[in-house]
């Protein structure tokens, strides 16, 4: 499943190239998770101003309104001057003066949704409950601590829920908790301020490194399923059950939390 770093890498791969492009036509394939919400002809003639990201949504700003694009479970975006004819899994295509933007999504859990503005109900429904953006300046230790203080659930679960901080998926949550030396089952509310500060830094570190790694393998990304993520290749704990901790040599353990696998080092993450 594409996680925040993959979405950010996707954004970086076409944001500059599409900026300033005029929409010539829009073509839809099979139904995606949510309908576009406007007639495709309504988008013709509009200009793409920029591509931003909020959580796992790409926000394609137009001179009037915006498109919210989500990759779902299996989506990937391509943007190029020319592309081969659309295939059976290409369900959104926008021809512009700078090239073709195409969403390929075999499982169709992704979507492209139009909204008149970020405050319009269609946009608020998708973006309204998102927590702080981990790679932006508004992700501050003080607010992160306050947000966690209100939550009794296990810290790993709270990170995955996305309402305190957004986009910290399963792999990245396990890795960040390891780096911060925090046991994934610990109640979020019990974390002290210094430990929250450590976790805050670890989350940014893990996500930034993943974006950098994705960026360096961009060519492969569009064809990647996104299932594993490049970051797993040198993970400290994720997917390493029974293997020696890279720091202390203790065998890595795994457990299930809310139907998701969590990996941790019982020695480096004592509590
Ligand atoms: Zn260890």
Boltz pocket constraint, residues with backbone or C-beta under 6 A from the ligand:
constraints:
  - pocket:
      binder: B
      contacts: [[A, 245], [A, 246], [A, 247], [A, 248], [A, 249], [A, 250], [A, 265], [A, 266], [A, 267], [A, 268], [A, 269]]
      max_distance: 6.0
